[in-house]
Amino acid sequence: MRIRHSLIGMLFIAGCYAHPATTPHPHTVIVAGAPKRIAGDSTKRAPAPAATPATPATATVGAKPVVDAGATSVSTTDVTKRAIDVFGDSLVDAPAAKSDSVEEPTWDMDVRSYETQERVAHYVTMFTGRAKDRIAERLQRGTRYEPMIRAKMKAGGLPEDMYYLALVESGFDPHAYSRAAAVGMWQFMTSTARDMGLRVDRWVDERRDPVRSTGAAVRFIRGLHEEFGSLYLAAAAYNGGPGRVSRGLARYADDLEGTPGDDAFFVLAEKDYLRNETREYVPQLIAAALIAKEPARYGMTLHSLPPFAYDSVRVHGGTPIAAIARAAHASTRELLDLNPHLLRGMTPPREDFQVRVPVGAAAGFDSAFAALSEKELKATIGLETKKGDSAERLAESHGISVAALKAFNPNLERLKSGRLAPGQYLALPTPAVAEASLDIPDPAIEKFPHSAGRVRVHTVRRGETMRSIALKYDTSPERLMKINGLRKPRIFPGQTLLLTRATSSSKGSKASKSSASKSSGKASGTSRSFGAGKQSKKRSGASSKADARTK
């Protein structure tokens, strides 16, 4: 009974505050305390006004709110205080509990199921322990590319959280370079990059382009996902090569029978068949996804960077980046940051080229570019070598480094004395172009450290059998099974079969064994990458992909 009286009292006090001496005509509606005549049938009664003392009452006419200037603003505090004065403080219940609940993070790939898996837990501990600062730095760097990568993953039909694969691959570094010459945020080898439609030459290396390389990575991962039917097997194949994964699935087909989806990776990883780095790769991916969605839980503070955004302009071939920057009212550093795939401080010669400029800089660019002087637009100076010329002397006299001179003239001929052969035509970059050039190895380089000999392979087509393939290559099914480590002649479309073993010299074999022993001796081969710096990560990561091209 007391509670009921309390409620009535509250309503009564609210009414007294809102409408102290007004008794409106039954055919009026109270709008912010002022009577408004209802148009229409006089028999209609206006609905009773809702008592909302916390804010002034408003009515909406069309899309615009109508607020009466004379409205009496009544706060909940005022009503409560007045009610206590009249009825006593017994009507005041304990304050409602504040809703401090934080939404649980969600993932669009299965990470919770493997959160307690031994290797996943190991990397969660490592990434939030001795490697915490390094991981936080890379996660923060990734925020710049996250919207773009997630959008491309989604458009490609992949889970957006595969975004974290780039953390494991390169720490979101567009210029990451591995021992095996894998390059960029997604660590592509030259041949694979070209197969995926990326341009790689001495002027442009799109493996370093965050946008283009992400598109290629999405296509590559999507193909692997379709081939293996599992996201984590696809990730393992991205790192260690689809051939090795498919052979492992065939070799352990009996053990894997009935194993659903992504569980197959963990079953295969227990067989000591995959390389150590590939076994550790997927647990790192899962650990990264777990941590990144709840950084505060692990003592990390991440500040989002401005997104990777830009406008585009088209310029003539051989245009210095410094000239483009001047016309865009930007710095050369800003242009290089938006165009990390331009290697030589200028656009490729003899072709129009699209260049990224800061957002808003495209407006008025053409007129500003047309006003540049001929000197500002000059990228290189041509000369013919004379007797006694040396690379060092020419570089010094033109204000550039020897490395820049060699980068623009990769086929320099030298005499036994070390001087340049006379009669060579050289293109020397201007100091501005040389300064904007990247000092990098030849993009055409590919290294396959574990393949000392030529390897022949066959990709299984629909309808083929082990026997039909053996007949095609004049061998026996038993030999093919032995080479590929298969216990049964069970194969499937898309599977890669070795037709021959790699041959190597005894010296090469010893080197391979030494390398293998070092690798197998590391319980966390890739795990040490985050503790020792990204260089070791990039080296080990690319080595497997280099091997994968020969498997």
N, C-alpha and C positions, 0 to 999 in steps of 0.2 A: 504494500500500500504506500509505503514511504517513497519507493522508487517512482510510482505512478505520479505522486504529487510533485516529485522533483521535476519530472518531465514537463508536467503542466506549468510548473513555476517558470521553468526555463523559457517555454514558449510565451508565457505571459510577459515576462520581462523583455524578451526580444520584441514583442509587439509594442510595448510601451516605448521602447527606444526608437523604433522605426516610424511609428505613426502615433505620436503622443496625443493629438486632439482632433484627428480627422476621422469622420465616419463617411466613407464614400458612398455615393449612390450605387445601388446594386447593378446599375447598367454601366459602371465604369470599371476600368482596369488600372491598378496602381502601377505606374512605371516610374521607378526611381523616386517614389514618394509623391509624385504629382498625378492628379486624376486625369485620365484620358478617356474621352467619350468613345464608346464602341459604336462603330458604324454598322448599319444593317438592321436586321430584325430586332425589335425591342424586346421580344420574348426570350432572346438568348441571354443567358447569364454568363458573365465573365468567369473564367476559372480563378480559383483563389490563388493569390500570389504566394510564391514559395518564399519562406523566411530564410534568407541567406545573409546573416548579419555581418559576415566577414568582409564582404566587398560591397560597394555601391551597386544597387540594382541597375540592370541595363535591359533594354529591349532592342531587338534587331529589326530594323526596317530595311528590307532588301538585304544588302550586304553590309550596311553600315550600322554600328551600334549607336543607340540613342541614350545619352546619359543626362539626367536632369541635374542642372547645376545646384539646385537646392536640396539634393538628396542628403539624407543623414547617414553618415558612415558609422556603422556599429561593428565593433570588433568582437570576436569571441571572448576576449579577455574582459571587455566591458560587461557583457552579458553575464559571464560567470561571477564577476565581482558583485554585481547588483543582486544576483540570485542568492549568493552567500549572505549578503546583508539581510535579505528578507527571510530566507528559509534555513539559514545555518549552513555550515560547511559539510554536513553529512551527505549532502546530495552530490558532492564532488567525488567521483570515483578516482581510483589511481590512474595516472596519465597513461594513455595508450603507448604500448611499446613501439619504439622507433623501428622502422624497417631497414635494418642494416644488411639485409641479404644481398649478396653479390651473385650475379648470374654465373652459373657454372660455365666454364669454357666448353666449346663444342669443336669438333673436328669433322671434316668430311672424308676422312679416311680412318681406318680402325687403328687407334693408338692405345686406347684404354685396355684392350684385351691383352696387350703385350707390355703393359706398364711394369709388371712385376717380373718379367722375363729377365734372367740373370744379366745378360749383356746390356740390355736396355737400362736396367737399374744401375749398372756400372757406369754407363755414360752420363746418366742423369747426375750421379754423384760427382763425376769428373767435371762435367760442364758447369756445375754449380759450386765446385770446389776450387782446385788450383787453376782451372782454366776459365773461371767465371768472368774475369775482366775481359779476356780475349773474346769469349763468346758474346758478351754484352756489346762489345765494340762492333762485332760483325753483325749482330742482330740489328743494331741501330743503323749501321750502314745500309742494311737491307731494306729498311723502311722507305728509303728513297725509291726503290724499284718495286716495292711490294704491290701497290695498286696495279701497275702494268703487268707484272708477272701473274698475279691472281686472275686478272681479266683474261689473259691469254690461255691460262690453264683451263678456265671455265669455258671459254670459246672452243677449246680443243677437246672438250668432253672429259677432262681429267679433274681429279679433286684439286681444289685450289691450294690445299695444304701441301701439295707437292712442291710448292714454293720453297720449302725448307731444304729441298735437295740441293739448291744452290749454296746454302750455308755450308753443307758438308763438302760440296765440290770445291768451292773457292772462297768462301766467306764473303760472297757477293762482290768480288773484286773483278772488274772487267779486264784488268791487265794481268790476272793470274797466269803464271807460266810454269810448266812442270818440267821435270827432268826428261820426260819423254816427248817434250814439245807439244803437249796439249795446252790449249790457250783459252783464256776468257772465263767468264762467269760459269759457263757450263762445260768447260774443259774438253773442247772438241779437238781431235786430231785433224790435220789438214784434209786428208782424204775423206773422212767422215763428214766434215763440214761441207766440202764440195758436193758430196752425195746428197746432203740435205739442202742444197740450194744456196749455200753461203759463198760469197766471193772471198777468195784468199789469194792475194798476189803481193807484189812488192809495194804497191800503192795503197791497197785497201785490205784490211783483214776484219771481216764481219764477225769473226768469233769474239772480237772485243766490243762489238756493238750490243749493248744490253737488249735492245728491242729485237733486232734480227736474230741474234743467237737464241733468245728465249723462244721465238717462234719455231726455230729449228729444233730446239730441245723438246718442245711440246710435241712436234710431229714424231720425233724419234721415240719418245717415251710412250706415246699413244700406240705406235706400231708394236713396241715391245709388250705393252699391256694386252693388245689384241692377240699377240702370239702366245703369251703364257697364261692369260686369263687371271693374272694376279698382279696387284700393284707392287708388292714387295719383290716378287720374282722379276718384274720389269725393272725395278730399281737395281737389283743385283746384276741383271743383264746390262744395264746402262753402265755400271761400273766395271764388271768383269768380262763382259762380252756375251752375246746371246748364244754363241756356240758352246761355251763352257756350261752355261746353265741348262741348255737343252740336252747336252750329253749327260749331265748329272741327273736330270729328270728321267732319262731313259735308263741309265745305269741302275738307279734305285727305284725303278717303277713299282716293284713289289712292296717296298717299304712305304712308298707314297700313296699306294692305292687307298682310296677312301678318305685321304686327307683333304679337307676343304680349303679352298682359296689360299689366303696369305699364310696359313699354317704350313703350307708346303715349303716355304722358304726356310723356316726354322727347323723343319725336319731335315732338309737338305744340308743346312749349315752344320748340323750335328754329325754329318758323315765324314768330316775332314776331307771333303772333296774340293770345295771352293777355296780359292786363295784366302789367306787370312784377312786381307784388306776387304774383300767382298763380303766375307762373313760378318765383319764388323760394320759394314757400310749401312745396312738397313737398321740395326740397333741405334746407330748414330742419328739416322734420319728420324726415328721415332722419338728418341730422347730430345732432339732439337725441337720437334713439334710440341712435345709436352711442356718444355720449359718456356718456349716463346709465347705460349698462350697465357701463361701465368708467371710473368717475370717477377712480380712483387713477392710471390710465394717463395721464390728462391733468392730473394735479396737483391734483385736486379732493378735498376731504374733505367728505362729506355726513353729517349726523347726522339719523337718522329722527325725525320728530316723532310724538307720540302720535296714533293714528288718530282720524278724525272719528267719534266714537261718542256715543251719547245714549240717553236714555229719552224717552218721550212722555207728555204729560198733556193733558187736554182742559179748557178753561176757557170761561167765558161771553164773549160779544162785548163789546168795549170794555174789556178788562182791561189795565191798565198792565203793561208788561214788568217794571218795578221790583217790582210786587206779586208777580208770578209768581216772580221771583228770590228774594224774601224767603221765600216759602213753600217754595221748593226748596233753601233754605239755600245759595244761590249769589249771585254778584254780577251786577249788570245787564250788565256787560261780557261775562260768560260766556254769558248768555242771548242777547245780541245776536250773539255769535260763532257760536252754534249755530243762530240764526234770522236770518240776514242778509237774508232776504226780507221781514221785517216792517219797513215803512218809517217808521211814524209813532209808534214807541215804545209801541204798544198793539196789541191784536188788533183785527181789523175789527169795527165795531159791528154789532149786530143779528144775529150768527151765532156759534154755538159754534165754537171753533177749536182745532186740535191744535198744541201748542207743544212744542219739544224742550227737555229739561232735562238736566243732567249725569247720567252713568250712576249709578244707585243713588238718584237724587233723587226718583224717582216713588213710592218706598215712603214712606208717611206724608205725601205731598203734600196729599191731600184734607183731612186734619184740620188741617194747618198753614194751608192756604188758607182754610178755614172760619173760622179764628181771626183773620183779618186784619180790621182796622177798616174802617168805611165810607169814611173819609178816604183810607186806603191804596188802596182799590179805585176811587177816583174818578179818571177819566181826563181829563175836560174840564169846563169851566165855561161855561155859556151866558149871553149878555148881548145886549142890544139897543143898537145905537149911537144916540148922541144928537147933537144939533147941536154942532159944534165938536170932536167926537172925531177923533183921528188914530190911525193904526196905531202910530206910534211911542209915543204916550202910553199907549195901552192895553197895548202889549207891556211897556213899562217898569213899569207899575203892577201887572202880574201876574207879573213876574219871568221873562219869556220874551223871546226875540228876535223881531224883526220878521219874519225869515224863517220862524220857526215859526208865527207868526200867519197869514202868507200861505199856508203849506203846508196848514193846516187850513181855510182859507177862500179857495179859489182864485178865487172869483167876487166879490171885494171891489169895491164901487162907490165911486169917488172923485169928489169935486166938482172943478171947475176949480181951486179953491184948493189941492187936494191933500189936503184933509180927507176923512174918510169921510162918505158920504151917510147921513143919519139914518134910523132905522127898519130897519136891517139886523140880522138875527139872526146872531150869530157864536158859534162854538165855540172857546174858547181852551183849549189844552192846559195841564195843570198843569206846574209846573217839572220834575217827575220824568219826565213823558211827553215834554216838549219836549227834555229832555236826551238821551233815548234815541232821538229821531227822527233820521233821516238827512237831511242837507242835500243833496238831489239834484234834478236837473231833473225835470220832469213825465215819468213813465214812458210816457205816450202819444205823446211826441214821436218822430217818425221823419223823418230827413233823407235826401234823395236828391240829392246835390250835382251829379250829372252828368245828371240827367233834368229838363230844363226844360219838357218838353211831355208830352202824354199818349201812351202807347205801347200799341198793341193787339197781343196775341199769340194764337197758336193752338197747343195741344198736340196733336201728331199721335196719332191713334188707329189701332189695328190695322185694316188694310184700306184706309186712306186713301192717296191719291196726291197728288202736287203739283198735278195737274190738277183733281182733285175738290175740293181745298181752295181753289184759285183760283176755281173756279166758285161755291163756297159764299160767297165774299166779293166776288164780282163784280170779279175782277181776272184777271190772266194768270199762267201759271206762270213766264214770263220775268221779270215784275216781282217776284214773290215770291223768285225766285232771286237777283235783283239786290239786293233789300233785305237778304237774309240772307247775301249774299256767297258763294253756292253756284255752282259751275261745272257741276254735274250735278243733275238733278232727283231725286236719291237721298235719301230720308228714311226714318226708322224710328220705330216707336211710342215715345212718351214724349218725342220731340224737340220743342223749343219753336221755333216760327217767328214772326218778326216780321211783322206784317201792314202796319204803317206805320212810318215813321221818326219819331223824336222831333223835334218842332219846337222851335225856340228863337229868341229874339231875337238880333240881331247882338251885343248886349252879352254875352248868355249864351254865344254861340258863341265870342267872344273869351276869355271866362273859361275855357270848356272847353278851348280850345286851349292857353291858358297853363298850365292845370293839367296837361294831357296832356304838354306839353313838359317840365314840371318832373318829372313821373313818369318819362318815358322817359329823362331825363338822369341818373337815379340807377341806377347799375349794380347797386346793392344797396338798392333802395327799402325793402324790409322788413328788409334786412340791417342798416340803420342803427338799426333799432328797438332791438336789444340793446346797441348801443354808446351810444345817446343816451337810453335810459330807456324804460320800458314805455309811456309816454304816446304816443310816436310809433308804436309798434307797434300800439296799440289803434286809433289813428286810421286808419292805413292799412288795417289788417285789416278794420275795419268798413266802410270806404268801398266796398270791392268788394262786400261783402254787401249794402250798400244799393243799389248799382247792380244787383245780381243780381235784386232783387225786381222791377225794371222791365224785365228782359230776357226 
